[in-house]
Amino acid sequence: MAGQLQLGSHLRIISKKPEAVGSGYIMGEFDGYLMWQWFSDFMGGIRFKGYIPTFASGQMRIEDAKHPCMGDLPLQFTIKKEEWYTYDKSPRNNVHYLLQ
C-alpha cells in the first residue's frame, strides 16, 4: 500500500514538473531498490548498471538548442567534476535528447 501511494505521488509530481526527475530516482537501483517499470520506460527503457566512482570531467554538447530549458547555455561546455552513471543500453531511439 505505501509503495503504491509513493508511486502515485511521484507520478503526479513528474506529470506536472518533468524536470523534477533526478538521480534520486535512477540511483534507487544502486541503493538496492528496484526501479519502477514506468520510470525505466520514461527514461527510454534503460536500467542502471553502474557508475564511475571517481569524479571525472565530461564534454557536453547541446542537441536541441531551441528547447526552452537550454536557455543561454553555450553549444558545448565542460562539466569539470561529476559522478557519471552507466546503463544497460542507450535510450537514444526512445527519448528526445536535449544534450549529450
LINLINSUL-V992135 format. One record per helix or strand of 2 or more residues. SS is the DSSP state (A for helix, B for strand). FROM is the first residue (numbers start at 1). LEN is the number of residues. If there is no record, write none. Layout:
ss=(SS,SS)
from=(FROM,FROM)
len=(LEN,LEN)
This chain:
ss=(A,A,A,A,B,A,B,A)
from=(2,18,23,37,48,68,76,92)
len=(15,3,8,6,15,3,12,3)
